[in-house]
Amino acid sequence: MKPINQTRRTLLTTTGSAIGLASIGAISSLTPAAKAFASTQGDKAPALPGYASWKDANSLIIHSANTMETKRTAFGSGIITPLDRLFVRNNITPPSEDIMIDPDAWTVQIEGVKNPITLSVAELKNLGVTTVAMVLQCSGNGRAYFPSKPSGTQWTVGAAGCVVFTGVPVKTILEHVGGMDSSAKYMTGTGGEPIPEGLDPNTIQVERSVPLEGIEDALLAWEINGQPLPLAHGGPLRLVVPGYTGVNNIKYIKRLAFTPEQSAANIQQSGYRMAPPGEKGAPVHASVWTMPVKSWITHPGEPDSQLKAGNLQIQGLAMGGTTDVTEVEVSIDGGKNWQTAQFVGPDLGPYAWRQFVLPVNLKAGSYTLVSRAKNKAGDVQPADRVENNRGYLNNSWEDHAITIMVA
């Protein structure tokens, strides 16, 4: 498989550190995965915030009240990520939990269409219903592996999950309102987070625009994994755009508009842009929209873990991004030699991830485990990350390696 990658950028050298290690010398002797893992280990993890108090804290790395990731070892052996283990990422403080008292009463404005309208969740449920299984992944998943340590949460692999959303197709809503305006070029979603008085909404508002192609399988969703959508994951209502990174899947959506221009909000104009290291994001830089092909090992999942010699089932997860993942290869020698892994479990569609497994028999020694995936479009997971100022879209198979010791 021949890797496909975007143009590589010059690396911005900055100083990073790993928490809980005794010395810089100790840090430098670790593998990239071990360094990233160490950086998440504090003396005491923060408590879960109230809106996410139902989460399984033992399965999460709690970075802050608004950022929590699934541990590499906590994805389990099923395709669907349990909600109590699913990562949480909020750009700003969520709305009050009071909005969940009567979720069917929540309303969303539909604009940039022939017949603008405001619809409640109850009304949306009467328009249509469908489900989609998909990977939900933060744009910065894998940021911790950038040597430059870009600003932002130092996610390893756990700012991702595979879930099933239920809601009404956006295309059904468009039929209901007579179609979009002829000038529309983008689908723009506006979140319902409260804006402090006196602030320019564009400085803080979570409002994102995606190309019209994103409409194809998009939903306004009120349910996740068969349960009412909780506040922690965007309830009562969330815009879901399969194949696009998490920030484009707008939580607590209050406005869905079809617009001739991208949102004027900072989170669109300068945030989530693939700016080179050392530069600030700007409209001239590519926006972070779709996810690339990606995979990683989940078992064994602890960096530098020690195992007994003999049979081992190397397991992992692979996604195709905006299309089906078709093949996964695994290497036990850091990418020098590759073996084809087997998919296990059902295929839930082009936007869901697949489990894979490679049975091996290992003798005593050190092994570096890596995986690389290929999708239906022919894209292959690359060895190298695309350097950028904020550590977005890291799908480097080399960065996601796990080194194990067998005795």
C-alpha positions as CSV (number, residue, x, y, z in Angstrom):
1,M,0.0,0.0,0.0
2,K,1.4,3.4,-1.0
3,P,0.7,6.1,1.7
4,I,-1.2,9.3,0.6
5,N,-0.5,12.4,2.6
6,Q,-0.9,16.1,2.5
7,T,2.0,18.4,1.9
8,R,4.3,18.1,4.9
9,R,5.1,21.2,6.9
10,T,8.3,22.4,8.6
11,L,8.4,21.4,12.3
12,L,8.2,24.1,14.8
13,T,10.5,23.1,17.7
14,T,9.2,23.9,21.1
15,T,9.7,22.5,24.5
16,G,7.4,19.8,25.9
17,S,7.3,17.9,29.1
18,A,5.7,14.7,30.5
19,I,4.1,14.8,33.9
20,G,5.2,12.5,36.7
21,L,8.6,11.6,35.2
22,A,11.8,12.1,37.2
23,S,14.0,13.8,34.7
24,I,14.3,15.0,31.1
25,G,16.7,12.1,30.5
26,A,14.0,9.6,31.5
27,I,11.6,11.3,29.1
28,S,13.9,11.1,26.2
29,S,14.4,7.4,26.6
30,L,10.7,6.7,26.1
31,T,8.9,5.8,22.9
32,P,6.6,8.5,21.4
33,A,3.5,6.5,22.7
34,A,5.0,6.2,26.1
35,K,5.8,9.9,26.3
36,A,2.3,10.7,25.3
37,F,0.9,8.3,27.9
38,A,3.1,9.7,30.6
39,S,1.9,13.2,29.9
40,T,-1.6,12.2,30.8
41,Q,-0.7,10.7,34.2
42,G,-0.9,13.2,37.1
43,D,-0.8,12.4,40.7
44,K,-4.5,12.6,41.0
45,A,-7.1,12.9,38.2
46,P,-9.7,15.7,38.5
47,A,-13.2,14.7,39.5
48,L,-15.9,14.3,36.9
49,P,-18.0,17.5,36.4
50,G,-21.7,17.3,37.2
51,Y,-22.9,17.1,33.7
52,A,-20.7,14.0,33.1
53,S,-20.9,12.5,36.6
54,W,-22.4,9.3,35.1
55,K,-19.2,8.6,33.2
56,D,-16.9,5.7,34.1
57,A,-13.9,7.6,35.5
58,N,-11.7,4.5,35.6
59,S,-12.0,4.3,31.8
60,L,-11.2,7.9,31.2
61,I,-8.2,10.3,31.2
62,I,-9.7,13.4,32.7
63,H,-7.8,16.4,31.3
64,S,-10.2,19.0,32.5
65,A,-13.9,19.6,33.2
66,N,-14.5,19.9,29.4
67,T,-12.0,17.4,28.0
68,M,-12.0,13.7,28.8
69,E,-10.6,10.9,26.7
70,T,-11.1,7.1,26.6
71,K,-8.1,5.2,27.7
72,R,-6.5,3.1,25.0
73,T,-7.3,-0.1,26.9
74,A,-10.9,0.9,27.6
75,F,-12.4,0.7,24.1
76,G,-13.4,-2.9,24.7
77,S,-13.9,-5.6,22.2
78,G,-17.2,-4.3,20.7
79,I,-17.6,-1.9,17.8
80,I,-19.9,0.6,19.6
81,T,-18.3,2.7,22.3
82,P,-20.2,2.6,25.6
83,L,-21.5,6.0,26.4
84,D,-20.0,6.0,29.9
85,R,-16.6,5.6,28.2
86,L,-17.1,7.9,25.3
87,F,-14.8,11.0,25.2
88,V,-16.1,14.5,26.0
89,R,-14.9,17.7,24.3
90,N,-16.5,21.1,24.8
91,N,-15.0,24.2,23.3
92,I,-16.8,26.3,25.9
93,T,-18.9,25.6,29.0
94,P,-22.1,23.7,28.2
95,P,-25.5,25.1,28.7
96,S,-27.4,24.6,31.9
97,E,-28.7,21.1,32.6
98,D,-32.2,22.6,32.7
99,I,-32.4,22.4,28.9
100,M,-32.7,18.6,29.4
101,I,-35.8,18.8,31.5
102,D,-38.1,18.7,28.5
103,P,-35.8,17.9,25.5
104,D,-38.8,17.6,23.0
105,A,-39.4,21.4,23.6
106,W,-36.0,22.4,22.3
107,T,-36.2,24.3,19.1
108,V,-34.0,24.9,16.1
109,Q,-34.3,27.7,13.5
110,I,-34.0,26.6,9.9
111,E,-32.7,29.5,7.7
112,G,-31.4,30.0,4.2
113,V,-34.3,28.0,2.8
114,K,-37.4,28.8,0.7
115,N,-39.6,28.7,3.8
116,P,-37.7,29.5,7.0
117,I,-39.2,27.8,10.1
118,T,-38.5,27.1,13.7
119,L,-39.0,23.4,14.6
120,S,-39.1,21.7,18.0
121,V,-37.5,18.3,18.6
122,A,-41.1,16.9,18.9
123,E,-41.9,18.2,15.5
124,L,-38.6,16.9,14.0
125,K,-39.5,13.4,15.3
126,N,-42.7,13.5,13.1
127,L,-40.8,14.5,10.0
128,G,-38.7,11.4,9.7
129,V,-36.2,9.1,11.4
130,T,-33.1,7.2,10.5
131,T,-29.9,6.0,12.1
132,V,-26.2,6.2,11.3
133,A,-23.2,4.4,12.8
134,M,-20.2,6.6,12.7
135,V,-16.9,7.5,14.2
136,L,-17.0,10.7,16.4
137,Q,-13.5,12.0,16.7
138,C,-12.0,15.3,18.0
139,S,-9.9,17.1,15.4
140,G,-6.9,17.1,17.8
141,N,-7.0,13.3,18.5
142,G,-3.3,12.3,18.5
143,R,-2.0,15.8,19.3
144,A,0.1,14.4,22.1
145,Y,2.4,12.7,19.6
146,F,3.5,15.9,18.0
147,P,7.1,16.6,19.2
148,S,6.3,20.4,19.1
149,K,3.6,19.9,21.7
150,P,1.0,22.3,20.0
151,S,-1.3,24.1,22.4
152,G,-4.6,22.3,23.3
153,T,-5.5,19.2,25.1
154,Q,-2.8,16.5,24.7
155,W,-5.1,13.8,23.3
156,T,-3.5,10.4,22.6
157,V,-6.0,8.0,20.9
158,G,-9.0,8.3,23.1
159,A,-10.7,11.4,21.7
160,A,-12.7,9.1,19.4
161,G,-15.5,6.6,19.6
162,C,-17.9,4.8,17.4
163,V,-21.6,5.5,18.1
164,V,-25.1,5.2,16.6
165,F,-27.0,8.4,16.2
166,T,-30.8,8.5,15.6
167,G,-32.5,11.5,14.1
168,V,-34.1,13.1,11.1
169,P,-32.1,13.5,7.9
170,V,-31.2,17.1,6.9
171,K,-32.3,16.3,3.4
172,T,-35.8,15.5,4.8
173,I,-35.9,18.8,6.5
174,L,-34.9,20.6,3.3
175,E,-37.8,18.9,1.5
176,H,-40.1,20.1,4.2
177,V,-39.1,23.7,3.8
178,G,-39.0,23.7,0.0
179,G,-35.3,23.4,-0.4
180,M,-32.3,25.7,0.2
181,D,-31.6,29.1,-1.3
182,S,-29.9,29.0,-4.6
183,S,-27.0,31.0,-3.3
184,A,-26.2,28.4,-0.6
185,K,-22.7,27.0,-0.6
186,Y,-22.4,25.8,3.0
187,M,-24.4,24.2,5.8
188,T,-23.8,26.3,8.9
189,G,-24.7,25.1,12.4
190,T,-24.9,27.3,15.5
191,G,-24.6,25.9,19.0
192,G,-26.7,26.9,21.9
193,E,-24.0,27.6,24.5
194,P,-24.7,30.8,26.4
195,I,-22.7,33.9,25.3
196,P,-21.7,36.2,28.2
197,E,-23.2,39.6,28.0
198,G,-21.0,42.2,26.4
199,L,-19.0,39.8,24.3
200,D,-19.0,39.8,20.5
201,P,-20.6,36.4,19.8
202,N,-18.1,35.7,17.0
203,T,-15.2,35.6,19.5
204,I,-16.6,32.6,21.4
205,Q,-19.7,31.2,19.6
206,V,-19.5,27.6,18.4
207,E,-20.6,28.0,14.8
208,R,-19.2,26.0,12.0
209,S,-19.8,25.8,8.2
210,V,-19.2,22.7,6.1
211,P,-19.5,22.2,2.3
212,L,-22.9,21.2,1.0
213,E,-21.5,17.7,0.3
214,G,-21.8,17.2,4.1
215,I,-25.6,17.2,3.8
216,E,-25.8,13.8,2.1
217,D,-25.9,11.7,5.3
218,A,-26.3,14.5,7.9
219,L,-28.9,14.3,10.7
220,L,-30.4,16.4,13.4
221,A,-30.0,13.8,16.1
222,W,-31.8,13.4,19.5
223,E,-30.6,9.9,20.4
224,I,-27.3,8.1,20.7
225,N,-26.7,4.4,21.2
226,G,-30.4,3.9,21.8
227,Q,-30.6,6.5,24.6
228,P,-31.8,10.2,24.7
229,L,-28.8,12.4,23.7
230,P,-27.3,13.6,27.0
231,L,-26.0,17.1,27.6
232,A,-22.4,15.8,27.6
233,H,-22.8,14.8,24.0
234,G,-24.9,17.7,22.7
235,G,-28.4,17.0,23.8
236,P,-31.2,17.7,23.4
237,L,-30.3,18.1,19.7
238,R,-27.1,17.8,17.7
239,L,-26.1,18.3,14.1
240,V,-24.4,15.1,13.0
241,V,-22.2,15.2,9.9
242,P,-20.7,11.7,9.3
243,G,-17.1,11.6,8.2
244,Y,-16.4,15.1,9.6
245,T,-14.4,15.9,12.8
246,G,-16.2,16.5,16.0
247,V,-16.2,20.3,16.0
248,N,-18.3,20.2,12.8
249,N,-21.0,18.1,14.6
250,I,-22.6,21.0,16.5
251,K,-24.0,20.4,20.0
252,Y,-27.2,21.9,21.4
253,I,-27.9,23.2,17.9
254,K,-30.1,26.3,17.8
255,R,-29.8,27.3,14.2
256,L,-29.2,25.4,11.0
257,A,-28.6,27.7,8.0
258,F,-27.7,27.2,4.4
259,T,-25.4,30.1,3.6
260,P,-23.4,31.6,0.7
261,E,-20.3,32.2,3.0
262,Q,-18.6,30.4,5.8
263,S,-19.4,31.5,9.4
264,A,-17.8,34.7,10.5
265,A,-17.1,33.1,14.0
266,N,-13.5,32.9,15.0
267,I,-13.9,29.1,15.4
268,Q,-14.4,29.0,11.6
269,Q,-12.3,31.9,10.3
270,S,-9.1,31.3,12.3
271,G,-9.8,28.2,14.5
272,Y,-9.5,24.7,13.1
273,R,-7.3,25.6,10.2
274,M,-4.3,23.6,8.9
275,A,-1.9,26.5,9.4
276,P,1.9,25.7,9.3
277,P,3.8,25.7,12.6
278,G,4.5,29.2,13.8
279,E,1.6,30.8,11.8
280,K,-1.9,31.7,13.1
281,G,-4.9,30.1,11.4
282,A,-6.6,32.2,8.7
283,P,-9.1,31.7,5.9
284,V,-6.2,31.1,3.5
285,H,-5.5,27.8,5.3
286,A,-7.5,24.6,4.7
287,S,-10.4,24.2,7.2
288,V,-10.5,21.1,9.4
289,W,-13.5,19.3,7.9
290,T,-13.2,15.6,7.0
291,M,-11.3,12.8,8.8
292,P,-8.5,10.9,7.1
293,V,-8.0,7.1,7.1
294,K,-6.6,6.0,10.4
295,S,-6.0,3.0,12.8
296,W,-4.3,2.1,16.0
297,I,-3.6,-0.9,18.3
298,T,-5.8,-1.2,21.3
299,H,-4.5,-4.5,22.7
300,P,-1.9,-4.7,24.0
301,G,-2.6,-1.1,25.0
302,E,-0.2,0.0,27.6
303,P,3.1,1.5,26.3
304,D,6.1,-0.5,27.2
305,S,4.0,-3.2,28.8
306,Q,5.5,-6.6,29.6
307,L,3.9,-9.9,28.4
308,K,4.6,-13.6,28.5
309,A,6.0,-15.3,25.4
310,G,3.5,-17.3,23.3
311,N,0.3,-16.6,21.5
312,L,-1.1,-13.1,21.4
313,Q,-4.1,-11.5,19.7
314,I,-3.1,-8.1,18.5
315,Q,-6.3,-6.1,18.2
316,G,-7.2,-2.6,17.1
317,L,-9.6,-0.2,15.4
318,A,-9.6,1.2,11.9
319,M,-11.6,3.9,10.1
320,G,-11.8,5.0,6.5
321,G,-12.7,8.6,7.2
322,T,-15.4,9.5,4.7
323,T,-15.7,6.0,3.1
324,D,-15.3,2.3,4.0
325,V,-12.1,1.0,5.5
326,T,-11.1,-2.0,3.3
327,E,-7.8,-3.3,4.7
328,V,-5.5,-3.2,7.7
329,E,-1.9,-4.3,7.9
330,V,0.0,-4.9,11.2
331,S,3.7,-4.8,11.8
332,I,5.5,-6.1,14.9
333,D,8.9,-4.6,14.0
334,G,8.0,-0.9,13.7
335,G,6.9,-1.0,10.0
336,K,9.7,-3.0,8.4
337,N,7.5,-5.9,7.6
338,W,3.7,-6.1,7.4
339,Q,1.0,-8.7,7.7
340,T,-2.7,-8.4,6.7
341,A,-5.0,-8.4,9.7
342,Q,-8.5,-9.8,9.7
343,F,-11.7,-7.8,10.4
344,V,-13.9,-9.1,13.2
345,G,-17.5,-8.2,14.0
346,P,-20.1,-6.7,11.8
347,D,-19.6,-4.0,9.2
348,L,-21.8,-1.1,10.3
349,G,-21.3,1.1,7.2
350,P,-18.8,3.5,5.7
351,Y,-18.6,5.9,8.6
352,A,-18.1,3.3,11.4
353,W,-14.8,1.9,12.4
354,R,-13.9,-1.8,12.1
355,Q,-12.2,-4.0,14.7
356,F,-9.2,-6.0,13.4
357,V,-7.1,-8.8,14.8
358,L,-3.7,-10.4,14.0
359,P,-2.8,-13.6,15.8
360,V,0.9,-13.9,16.5
361,N,3.3,-16.1,18.4
362,L,6.0,-14.0,20.1
363,K,9.3,-15.1,21.5
364,A,11.1,-13.1,24.2
365,G,12.2,-9.7,23.1
366,S,11.1,-6.2,22.3
367,Y,8.4,-5.5,19.7
368,T,7.1,-2.3,18.2
369,L,3.5,-2.8,17.1
370,V,1.9,-0.5,14.5
371,S,-1.0,-0.7,12.1
372,R,-1.9,1.0,8.9
373,A,-5.3,1.2,7.2
374,K,-6.5,1.6,3.6
375,N,-9.9,2.9,2.6
376,K,-12.2,2.4,-0.4
377,A,-10.9,5.5,-2.1
378,G,-7.4,4.0,-2.1
379,D,-6.0,6.3,0.6
380,V,-3.5,4.7,2.9
381,Q,-2.6,5.7,6.4
382,P,0.8,7.4,6.2
383,A,3.9,7.0,8.3
384,D,4.3,10.7,8.9
385,R,2.0,13.3,10.5
386,V,1.1,16.5,8.7
387,E,2.8,19.2,10.8
388,N,0.5,22.1,11.7
389,N,0.2,24.7,14.4
390,R,-2.5,23.1,16.5
391,G,-1.8,19.4,16.1
392,Y,-4.9,18.5,14.0
393,L,-5.7,15.3,12.0
394,N,-2.8,13.2,13.2
395,N,-3.1,9.8,11.4
396,S,0.5,8.8,11.4
397,W,0.9,5.1,12.0
398,E,4.4,5.7,13.3
399,D,3.2,8.1,16.0
400,H,0.6,5.6,17.2
401,A,3.1,2.7,17.7
402,I,3.1,0.6,20.9
403,T,6.3,-1.0,22.2
404,I,6.0,-4.1,24.3
405,M,8.4,-6.4,26.1
406,V,8.0,-10.2,25.9
407,A,9.7,-12.4,28.4
